[in-house]
Amino acid sequence: MATPRKKRLLTQISSPSHLKKAWTKLNKTNKESRGISEETISDFTNNLESNLIEISKRLKAKTYKFSDVRPVLIPKNEKKQFRPLRLSEISDRVVQKALALKLEELLSEKYKLDNPCSFAYRKEGKVEDAVKKMVEYYKEGFHYILEADIKKFFDNVNRKKLLKKVFDDLPDNTINKLIREALEQNIGDLSHYETQHHHYFLDSMQGIPQGNSLSPLLANIYLADFDQRMITEKLRLVRYADDFIVMCKDEAQAKQALQIAKEEIEAKLGLSIHDLPSPAHLEGSKTRIVNPIHHRFSFLSISFDGKKAWVKPSKINDLRTKINDITNISSYKNDPKFQGLPTILKRLKNLLEGWLSAFKYVDVDREFQEIDDHINYKILTVLVKMDFRLKTNNVETKKIKSIGKTIQLISKTQRENIGVPTCANFLSSIERGKIHL
């Protein structure tokens, strides 16, 4: 009996069932995340089945076209440097994820992608797992941490070399064009950014774009040989895409690990690692060897001092900024989807639950009061601007230590009735998997 002919790759990734699987694997934590058309994840979900069928039809007919991406700059540090993200339309994200799932299925074994040191784009891998692995190694006595930074990794990856490697290992070429187009999406309107920031988005033909669902997988493929070398050398590498640390027994082992990393990343991949500074210039350096007991240290937005793990302060500031943006009524002036207070409360709820879910496993409890107070204060300002009349018992006066002022905010009872959970209430409703040291 003849063996059934294998379906071509384009046919496989175009099937509604594969697209549905891609949708389930897609990061949907931020329900208000959107592309250039302003369609959010929530909007797409409302017509999920018909949207997936339409994508399937266009892929099979070879008429699917990727839209322009929405450019977003994320502050990297206090030096006004930014990380450029290219946010695709929700439908484009589904196609990118469908491609990524198929590539992972075909290439995972060859490139040993499911290895113990790589945590981005693994079946069970996520930031939480990477941080927990770091803590596990620390508890085993690996107290010296090599913290290294690859200079502009995503910008400097040799895309031509990477794609040749990928395409050579595929059984047919029916998705090659789609993969190229997924990486070459045009940049949308940059007018809302100052001219001096446009350079972050100038070249869409080099490297691999951050924010693209294919990028973490492609990063893993590009760094696969680096992972295997570190494993062969019995080094405790913890890598999440281009962010990596090596947990070591002493400073000498950490220096050896840096030398090996440079051999693989610089000599073989054509990328660069920042040099190790002198001890006097350790703080703030891109590459350094530290014991977290003696030096401030953070990895993947988690601060760690050997005794506890907590959210990096800059992430608290980012959350506060997003709360301010959501509760800024004037920002909705040209938003056709704005439905008044329900829109604001829904977005606040989605933001808070997504943020808490991302950091549930560390000591975020210390921030509960500050976050809840800020939300309660901003909700009150919205209610006042919208001319809602509140009873006296729905408002309380409180001194906020972080700003050194006494302010008015909605009461705890009003918060319970308004549909935005408190930090403690939300986290008590989910499995936290909290780190214990």
N, C-alpha and C positions, 0 to 999 in steps of 0.2 A: 504493500500500500504506500502510495507516494506521500511524502511529508508535506503538510499544507504550507503553501508559500507564505513567508513572513510578510506582514503588512509593512508598507513603507512608512518611514518615520513621520512624514507629514500627516498621513492617515491616522497614525496612532495618537499624535498629540492633538488632532482636530476632533476626536470623538467627544461627545458630550460628557461621557463618564470620566474621561481623563481631565477635561476642563473643570468638572465638578470637584475632582480630587485636588486640582491646583487651587481652586477657590478655598477648599477647606484648609489647605496648608498655608495660605496667604496670611501675612500678618495683618490682622484686622483690629488690633488693640485700640487704635484711635479711629473711632467711627466717623469722625469728621474729616479725616484725611482725604485729600482731593487732588485731582489733576488740574490742568489748565482750564477745563470747561466748568469747574466748580462742582462737578458731580462727586458726591461723597460716597464712602463705603456704605453708609446707611441707605443712600438713594439707590445704589446698585443692588443692594440686598432686597429692596422692595420689589424688584422685577428680576430676581435672580435667574429663574429658569429660562425666561424669554431672552435675557441678555446672553446667557451661555449658548443657547441655540443659535442666536445671531452670530456670535463669534465663531462657532463651529462651521456655519455655512460659509462665512467669508474666508476662513482658513482653507477649507476644502476647495473653494473656487479660486484660491490663490489671489484673492482681491483684498486681503487684510492689509491695512496700512496703519502703521504706528503714528499716533498724534505727536505734536510738539510736547515737550515736558515743561512742567512748571518749575522755574528756578527758585531755589530756597537756599539762603545762607544761614548756617548754624554757627553761632559763636563757639570757637574752640577754647579760648582762654581769655584772660584779662588783657591781653595785648592787642585786642581788636583784630585778631586773625579769625578766619572763617573756614568752615568745611562746606563745600558746595554740594547740595543735593539736587538731583533731577527727578522730580516726582511725576510719574507717569499717570495717565488716565487709568481708572480702575480696570477697564477692559484690557488695556495694555499690560497691566500688572498680572492679570490672569494668564495671558499668553506667555509672558516672560517666565512665570512660575511653571507653566505647563512645559516649556522648553527645559527649564532647570531640572524638573523632576525626571524627564526622560534622559537628559545628559547624566544625571547622577546614577540612574539605573544602569546605563551603559558603561560608564567610566569609573564608577566607584571602586571596583575591584582592582583595575589596572593601576590606578593612582593611589590606592590604599587610603581613600578619603575618610573612611570610618576608623581613623586611628585615635589613640588615646590622648593626643595632645591638641587636636584641632576641634574647635567647638562651634564655629560659625557654619551654618548650612550642613548640619548633621541631623540624622533622623531624630535623635534625642538631644541634640546639642542646642544650647542657648547660653546667654550671658550668665544666667544663674549657675549653670553647670560649671562654667569656666571659673567663676569666683569660688565656688565650693571646692573645686580641684585645687586651686591656689591655697585655700585654708587647710585642706587635707595634707598637702605637702608640708606646709608650715608646721602643722602639729606633729609631723613625722621628723622634724628637726632640720628642715631645709629653710633656714632663717635668713639667708642672704639672697636678695632678689636682683637679678639682672633685668633691668627695665630698658628695653631698646626701642628705637623708633626708626622705621623705614621712611626715608625722605619721600614725601608725596607719592606713596605707593600706588594709589589708584590712577594718578595722572601719568606715572612713568612706566607702568607695565607695558611691555612690548606686545601690543594687541595683535599685530601680524603674526608674530611668532606663536603667541598663545592660540589663536584661532587655527593656525596650520596644525598645531599639535592636536587640537580637539577634532577638527574635520578629518584628519587622517585616521582617527580611531572610530569614526562612525560607519555603520554598515551601508549607508547610502547618503546622497547629498541633498535630499529633498527639504531639509530644514536649514541648510547652510545660509541661504539668503535671508531667511527669517531671523536667524541669530545675528547676522551682521546688522540688519535693520534695527533690531532691538537695542543694539549698542550704539547706533548712529542717529538716534532721535535728535531732531533739531531743538534748540533752546527757544522757549516761548518769550513773551514780553519781559524785557529787562528794565523798562522805564521806571519802575518803582524802586530800583536800586541806583545809588549814586554811581556816576561814570567810573570812578576809581575802583569799583568792585566788579565791573563787568569782566575783567580778565579771568575771574574764577571760572567763567563759562565759555571762554573763547574757542577752545579746540575740542570738538566732540568726536574727532577722528583718532585721537590718541588715548591710550589707557583704557580703563573700564569705568563706567559712570557710577558714582555713589548714589544709592537710592534705587537702583535697578535690581529687580529680583534675581537676575542672573549673576550679578557681580560677586556675591559671597562665594558661590560655587566656583566661578572662574578664578577667584583669588586662591581658593584651596587647591585647584589644579595647578596653578602657576607656582605655588609654594610647596607642592607635594614632595619634591626631592629634599627641600630644606627640612620638612617634618621628619622624613625617614633618616636623614643624617643625624639629627638630634636624638632620635630614638636609638639608632645604632650606637651612638656615643653614651647612651644611658643617662641622658640629661632630662630633667623634669621641665619640659617645655609646656607652657599653657598659651595657646594662640587662638585669638578670635579675629578672623580675617587678617588684617595687617597689624593688629595690636598683639604684641606678645611679651611674655616675661619668661625667665628661666629661674626656677627655684633651686638654690644651691646650698651646700653644706658650709662653705666658707668663701672668702673673697677670691682666693686663688682659683677655685673651680668656676666662679662667676666670670673671671677674666678669660679663662679657657673657653667657656661657653660663648663669650662675645667673639673671640677669634674664629671659632668654628662657624658661627652665624655669619660673620663677614665673608668667610670663604664661600659659603653657599649663596648668600644673597647678593654680594657685590661681584665676586669673580665669575659666578656662573649665571646669575640672572640679570646682571647689568643694572642693579638697583644700588642704593646707597644707604648706609646706616650712619647716624650721627656719631661722632667720636666720643669717647669717654672723657669727661672733663677732669680737671684737677680737683682734689678734695674740697678746696675752698669755694669752688663754683658748682657744687653738687646740686643744690636746691634749684629747681626750675630747669635743669638740664634735660634734654630729650633722651639721652642715653646715660644711665648711671647704675651703680651697684649700691644697694641700700639694705640696711636692716630696719624694718618698719618701726621697731621700738625706738630707734634713735632719729629717724628722719621721716618727715611727712611723705606718705605714699598712697597712691590710689591707682586702681586698675579697673577699666571699664565702668568708670563713674562711681566706683565704690572705694571709699577710704578705708584703710586697714592699718592698725597699729600693733598687731600681734595678739591683742586681747579682745578686740571687737571689730565689727565691720558695720559701716553706716554709709548713708548716701552722701556723696560729695556735695559740699555747700553750693557749688555752682548749679547743681541740678535743682536745688530748692529755689534758687533765684530764677531759673528757667521756668519752673512751675508757676511761681508768683507772676512772672511776666505774662504767661499764657492766660492766667486767670484775669489779669488786667485787660488783656486784649479781648477776651470773650465778653467781659462786662462793660466794655466801652461801647455804649449805644450808638455813638456817631459812626462807628466803623461799619454798621449795617445799612448805612444810607442807600447804597446801591445794590443791596443783596435782595434779590426777588424772593428768596426762600425764607426771609426773616419773618417770623410770626410772633414777634414780641417776646414777652417773658418766657413762654414755653421753650422757645429756641435757645435762649440764654441758659436756662436751667438744664436743658438736655445736654448742651455742649459742656457745661461745667461738670455734670455727672459723668459723661464719657471721658473727659479729661482726667478727672480725679481717679476714677476706677482704673483707667489705663495706667496712670502713673504709679498708683499703689500696687497694682499687679506686677509691674516691672521691678519693684524694689521690695516686695513683700518678705523676701528671705533674709533681709538684713535688719539692723536696728533702726527702723524708720519711725518707731513709736515715739522717739524723742521729739519728732517734728510735728506730731499730731496737732498739738494745741496751736502752734504758729500757723499751720496750714488752715485749720478749721476757722481760726479767728479771721484770717485774711479773706477766706471765702464768705464768711458771715458779714464782714464789713462791706465787701464789694456787692453782695446781694442787696444789702440795705441801700447802698448808693443807687443801685438800679431801680429799686422799688420807689425811692424818693423821686428820682428823675421821671419815672412813669406815673407819678401822682397817685400811687397806692397809699391808702390811709391805713396806718398800722395802730393797733391798740398798744397802750403803754406796756402791757406785759409781754408784747412780742418784740420789744427792743430792750437791750441792756447796755450799760456803760461799763467799759473795761479799760484798764491801763495795759498797753501792749509794750512789753519790755524791748522788743527788737527795734521799735521806732521811738520809744521813749515818750509816747503820747497816750492820753486818755481819749478813746473814741467810742462812738456808738456802733452797735452791730445787732443783727437779728439775734433773738434769744435761742436757746437750745431747743425749746419747744417748737418755735417757728421753723427752725432748720429741719427738724424731724418731719414736719408737715409739708415741706416745700419740694421734696423729691430728690434732694441731693444728699446722699448719705454722709455721715461723719466718717473720718478716717478709721476710727476704731470699729464702728459698726460694719463698714464694708469688709475690713480685713478679718473680722470675726466670722464672716460668712463664707470664706474661702480657705483652702488648704495652703498654709504659708510655707512649710518646709524650711523653717528658720534655721540659720547657722548657729551652732553652739560651740563656743570655744572654752 
